[in-house]
Amino acid sequence: MSSALLSGPQAASEICSAKSLARLPKILCIDDDPAICRSLQIQLQNYAVQVFTSSFGSQGYWEALVHQPDVIITDLRMPQGSGEYVVECLKRNPGTRDIPIIVLTGRRDQGLQRYLRGLGIAQYLVKPLAFEDLRTELRRFITLLPRNVDDLDSQTDQNVEPEEGCVSAVRSAEE
């Protein structure tokens, strides 16, 4: 892109293309306690991120395959696939092995912590935890920028395609 100032349809088109290419970081929260997942969504709603949630282990593994998040936060004690098993599966799969995993659990078992670190988790955090500590860990892996009101990707409507908004922006610039 040239350094010259652009205006009209070309400017709107280039801005939309750049915005479409810059996707929001994705966070997957796997926890059977809906209050934990909802709390994370609320705490992150002012940041330009997408938060996906899953209530049990096997569903969380599937969500990781489908959404390819930038970071995963998982509990350990869950129905239908414990957190340990989810971590093992994610770290064995070539498509997910490089995704950083933060374990957020009430278990203070040092042996389990060593085992999970050996599998490649990024961090082992014990509940209860101040959100600021979790935010600090998230910033090791993703950029947490303030959410703009103009963001086309929203927490409530994940199906909106950025290009859809860009088409109307280009039309407006042409008029």
N, C-alpha and C positions, 0 to 999 in steps of 0.2 A: 504494500500500500504506500502511495506517495505521501510526502509530507505536506502537500498542498491541501488547503482547506476545501472540503467538499460541501456541496449544497444540493438541494432538490432530491430527486429520486435516487441518484447515485449515492448520496450521503446516507439516506435512509436505508438503502439496500446494503451498503457496506457495514453500517452500524448493526443491522439485524444479523448479518452473516457472522460478524464477530461475536455477537451475543449468543447466537445459536451454537457456535463452536465452544464457547466458554460454559461448560456444563457445571451445574452446582455439585459440590461434593455430596456423596451419599453416605449415610450412616445407617447401619442395620442394628437394631436393638432386639436381642433375643432374650426374653424374660417371661416367665409364666405369671408374674405379678403385673397386672395391667397398670397399676399405679406407678410402677417404675418406668414403664414405657411411656405412659402419658406425661409423667413428670419430665422425662427427657425431651419429649416433643415440646412441651411448654417452655422449658428452659432454653431451647434452641430456636424457638419460633422467630426471634429477632435477628437470626443469622441466615445468611444465604446458603442454606443446606437443605437437603432432602432427608427426612427421617422415615425409614421403613421399620415396621415392627413385626414381631412374630411371638406367638404365645408358647410355643414348644419347640423342642430341639429339631425334630425332623423337618418341620415347617421352616425353621430358621436356616437350615442347610439349603433347602430348596430356594428360599428367598435370596440367599447369597449367590447361588448359581444364576438365578434370573436377573437380579439387579446389579451384580458385580459392585458391591459397595466399596468405598475407599477405606472404610474402617468398620469393624464389627465390635459391638459391646455385647457380651453374653453372660448370663447367669450360669451356674453349674447344676443346681438341683431343679430339674424341670421334667414334666411328663413327656412321653414319646420322644425320647432321645436326650440323655443327660448332656450337660454342657461339655464334659470331658470327651464324650463320644463325638459331639459336633466339632470340637476343636480338632480331634484326630482326623475326622473325615475331611475337614476344610484344609488341613495341612498336608494331607495325602493327595488331594486333587490338584493337578497342575493349573487348573483355571482359577483356583482360589488360594493356593498356598502362600502367595505373596501379600495377601490382604492382612493388614495388621489387626490383631484380635486383642481387645481389652477384656479381661475377665473381671466382672463385677459381682462379687459373691459375699455371702455371710460366713463362708467357711474360712477358718484361720489355720488350715492344715498346711504346715511347712513342706511336708513330703509331697502333697498334691501340687503345691505351688512349684516346687522344683521339677516335678514331672511335666507340668504344663509349660514351663519355661523351656524345658528340653524339647518339647514339641514345636516351640517357636512362637509362643504368645508374646505380644509386645509388652503387656503390663498385667499385673495381678493386683486388683484393688479390693478392699474389704468394706462391706456395708456396715454401718451407715457411712456415707461419704458426702462431703460438701461438694456442691456442683462445681465450684471453682477448681477443685482438684481434678475432677473429670474433664472440665474444659481445658485445663492445662495439658492433660494427656492427649485430648483430641487434637490440640494445636500442634502436637509433634507430627501428626500425619496429614492433617487437612488445614486449609486456610479458613478461618472463621471471620468472614466479613459481615458487616451489618446488612440486613435485608433491606432492599429498596422497595418502596411501595409499588414501583413500576415492574417489579420482577414478574415475568410471565409464568415461571414455575412457582406454584403455591403448595403449601402443605395440605390444603384441602382438596385440590383438584390436580392430581398427578397426571391426568391424561391430556392436559393442554400441551400442544406442540408449539415450541417457540416460533417456528416458521409461520404459523397461523397469525400471530400478532404482527410479525414482520411484514406480511403481505398487506395488512391494513395500513401499516406505517408507510410503506412504499406508495400505496394508493394516495394517502393524504399528502405526501410530498409532491406527487404528480399533479395534484389539483391546484 
